[in-house]
């Protein structure tokens, strides 16, 4: 599936409600609530984790994906060297990164586009993307 920073992945658009997502993706393989009471749906086939924010009326606001066929601006990113992925993103003005090392895992975070490239052994293994937040500190929903 193609990731669109700030908007979603494939047919899934930030701001969708559970019923919209279920219509497109089917029932999730696993459902649970996190420590903030957000609803988490896991899809094994697409290696996709979706977060519906409790304090936003359970709208889709965050996703994690580790599927090998995931693309970003038309380029596959899983298994690619993180430096090459970041170089590919630079012309798109996604070029400011905060790096956090957690033992084997490295998280490179671009706050302006709410993207995290998670890598292990210098290869991207997961991408996390969230809905953007406006200057008024409100989520920017692309689906209403």
Secondary structure, DSSP 4 states (H G I P E B T S, - for coil): -EEETTTEETTEETT--HHHHHHHH-S-SEEEE-TT--EEEEETTTTEEEEEEGGGTSEEEEEEE--TT-EETTEE-TTSBHHHHHHHHHTTT----EEEEETTEEEEEEGGGTEEEEEETTEEEEEEEE--B-TTS-B--S--
